[in-house]
């Protein structure tokens, strides 16, 4: 006797196909999410007349969001030395990183950002030179604000932000008490650093983001916009002084996280 073969239930078939499709979509969604959230390393680079401790508020915001945040302590003795310090920190990262630079730190990340671990660049009231350009070119691109000024080089070639102008020219939106502490603990930079040209412009091959500090007196906000526009960076304007990352850490951290999410 031949066995009777029952026809496969069409409804069951449709259910199985639907379940398989759902599983596939969930898998693709999970993969896309994993790829989107892949960049969890943030490397912060300070500028002249400051040190890495200025990033404290941004650091706290980002670490609470689950990011792994490292800060570079620039020696401020030469462009090469600061780039080497930055690349040393990048080498410690366990995967891709968002490289963030403030002020002079923008020149540093322009060069150091060519490192293969760098997924994107974030410029915070920062210089953004092209290959062959130096920082002086952009310092002098617009008339200096009367609130700004540097001291003459000392016997070692180091310059300071003019102490009498520090609050009005560097950190006007901080309390005088906090600004005075920063003034008296400022890290001088060897003036020759500003004359040293970068040899590579990482922003030409990496996604870039630029924060304009609209109340900046140390770098003309118009100069910041000009540099960022040339680099086709995504620009965010934040009302703040040159140290906008201290006075407006939430807004600055938001741009950094945007760069991480998009990379």
C-alpha positions in Angstrom: 0.0 0.0 0.0 1.4 3.4 -0.9 1.7 6.0 1.8 -0.6 9.0 1.5 1.4 12.3 1.3 -0.5 15.1 2.8 -0.1 18.5 1.0 2.0 21.0 2.9 -0.1 23.5 4.7 0.2 26.8 2.9 -0.5 28.8 6.0 2.3 27.0 7.9 4.7 27.8 4.9 3.8 31.5 5.0 4.4 31.6 8.8 7.8 30.0 8.4 8.8 32.4 5.6 7.6 35.3 7.7 9.6 34.1 10.7 12.8 33.6 8.6 12.4 37.1 7.1 11.9 38.6 10.6 15.0 36.9 11.9 17.0 38.1 8.9 15.8 41.7 9.4 16.6 41.6 13.1 20.1 40.2 12.3 20.7 43.0 9.7 19.4 45.6 12.2 21.7 44.2 14.9 24.7 44.3 12.5 23.9 47.8 11.4 23.5 49.0 15.0 26.8 47.3 15.9 28.5 49.0 13.0 27.0 52.4 13.9 28.1 52.1 17.5 31.5 50.8 16.6 33.4 54.0 17.5 33.5 54.1 21.2 37.0 55.6 21.6 37.4 59.4 21.9 40.8 61.1 22.1 40.9 64.7 23.2 43.8 67.0 22.4 44.2 70.3 24.2 45.6 73.6 22.8 48.2 76.1 23.8 48.1 77.8 27.2 46.1 74.9 28.6 46.4 71.2 29.5 44.2 68.1 29.3 42.4 68.8 32.6 40.3 71.4 30.8 38.4 68.5 29.2 37.1 67.2 32.5 33.5 68.2 32.0 33.4 66.8 28.4 35.2 63.6 29.7 32.5 63.1 32.4 29.6 63.5 29.9 31.1 61.1 27.4 32.2 58.4 29.9 28.7 58.4 31.4 27.4 57.7 27.9 29.7 54.6 27.6 32.5 56.1 25.6 36.2 55.3 26.3 37.9 58.7 26.6 41.6 59.4 26.6 43.3 62.8 26.8 46.6 63.8 25.4 49.1 65.9 27.4 50.8 67.9 24.7 54.4 68.9 25.6 53.8 72.1 23.5 57.5 72.1 22.4 57.0 71.5 18.7 54.4 70.3 16.3 56.3 67.0 15.9 56.4 66.4 19.7 52.6 67.1 20.0 51.8 64.8 17.1 54.0 62.1 18.6 52.2 62.5 22.0 48.8 62.2 20.2 49.8 59.1 18.1 51.1 57.5 21.3 47.6 57.8 22.8 46.0 56.6 19.6 48.2 53.5 19.7 46.6 52.6 23.0 43.1 52.5 21.6 41.5 49.1 20.9 39.8 50.2 17.8 38.8 53.3 15.7 38.7 56.6 17.5 37.3 60.1 17.1 40.1 62.6 17.4 39.2 66.0 18.9 41.3 69.1 19.0 40.9 72.5 20.6 42.7 75.6 19.3 46.3 74.7 18.5 45.2 71.1 19.0 43.4 71.5 15.7 46.8 71.9 13.9 48.0 68.8 15.8 45.0 66.6 14.8 45.3 67.7 11.2 48.7 66.0 11.1 48.1 63.2 13.6 44.7 62.4 12.1 46.2 60.6 9.2 46.7 57.7 11.7 44.7 54.7 10.4 42.9 54.4 13.8 41.2 57.9 13.3 37.7 57.6 12.0 36.7 61.3 12.1 38.0 64.6 13.3 36.3 67.2 15.5 37.7 70.8 15.6 36.7 72.8 18.6 37.4 76.6 18.1 40.4 75.2 16.4 42.9 75.8 13.6 42.5 73.7 10.5 45.4 74.2 8.2 46.1 72.6 4.8 49.2 70.7 4.0 52.1 73.2 3.7 50.3 75.7 5.9 51.2 76.8 9.4 49.2 78.2 12.3 50.5 81.7 11.9 48.8 82.0 8.5 45.5 81.6 10.2 46.3 83.6 13.4 46.9 86.6 11.1 44.0 85.9 8.7 41.9 88.5 10.5 42.8 91.4 12.8 43.4 90.2 16.3 40.7 91.2 18.9 41.9 93.8 21.4 41.1 91.4 24.2 43.8 88.9 22.9 47.5 89.0 23.1 50.7 86.9 23.8 53.7 87.7 25.8 57.1 88.0 24.2 59.1 84.7 24.1 61.1 84.0 27.2 64.7 82.8 27.3 63.4 79.3 26.2 61.3 80.6 23.4 58.0 80.0 25.2 55.1 82.4 25.1 52.1 82.8 27.4 48.6 84.3 26.8 48.9 87.8 28.1 47.9 87.5 31.8 46.1 90.8 32.0 43.9 89.8 29.0 43.4 86.2 29.9 39.8 86.5 31.3 38.5 88.8 28.6 40.4 87.2 25.7 40.5 83.5 26.5 37.8 82.6 29.0 35.3 85.4 29.3 32.3 83.1 30.0 33.9 81.5 33.0 33.9 82.9 36.4 36.8 85.2 37.2 37.9 82.8 39.9 38.1 79.8 37.5 39.7 82.0 34.8 42.3 83.3 37.2 43.3 79.7 38.1 43.6 78.8 34.5 45.7 82.0 33.9 48.1 81.1 36.7 48.4 77.5 35.7 48.5 78.0 32.0 50.9 75.9 30.0 53.2 78.0 27.7 53.9 77.0 24.2 57.2 77.3 22.3 56.3 80.2 19.9 58.1 78.5 17.0 55.3 75.8 17.0 53.0 78.3 15.3 55.4 78.6 12.4 55.8 74.9 11.7 53.8 73.7 8.7 51.8 70.5 8.7 52.8 68.0 6.0 49.4 66.2 5.6 45.8 67.4 6.0 43.8 64.5 7.5 40.6 66.3 6.9 40.9 65.7 3.2 40.3 62.0 3.7 38.4 61.8 7.1 35.0 63.1 8.0 35.3 66.4 9.8 33.2 68.5 12.2 33.9 72.0 13.2 32.6 74.0 16.2 32.6 77.8 15.9 32.8 79.5 19.3 30.8 82.6 18.3 32.2 84.8 21.2 35.8 83.7 20.6 38.4 86.5 21.1 41.5 84.3 20.7 40.6 83.1 17.2 38.3 85.1 15.0 35.0 83.2 14.6 35.0 84.2 11.0 38.4 82.6 10.5 37.1 79.4 12.1 34.2 79.4 9.7 36.5 80.0 6.7 38.7 77.1 7.6 35.9 74.7 8.3 34.0 75.6 5.1 37.1 75.0 3.1 37.5 71.6 4.6 33.8 70.9 4.0 33.4 70.1 7.7 30.0 69.9 9.3 29.7 73.2 11.2 28.0 73.8 14.5 27.9 77.2 16.1 27.9 77.5 19.9 27.7 80.7 21.8 30.9 80.6 23.9 34.4 81.9 24.5 37.6 80.3 23.2 37.2 77.7 25.9 33.7 76.7 24.8 34.4 73.1 25.7 34.6 74.2 29.3 31.7 76.7 29.4 29.4 74.6 27.1 30.5 71.0 27.6 27.1 69.4 26.8 26.9 71.1 23.4 30.5 70.2 22.6 30.0 66.6 23.7 26.9 66.4 21.5 29.0 67.1 18.4 31.6 64.6 19.4 28.9 61.9 19.9 27.4 62.8 16.5 30.8 62.2 14.9 31.1 58.9 16.7 27.6 57.8 15.7 28.1 58.7 12.1 31.5 56.9 11.8 
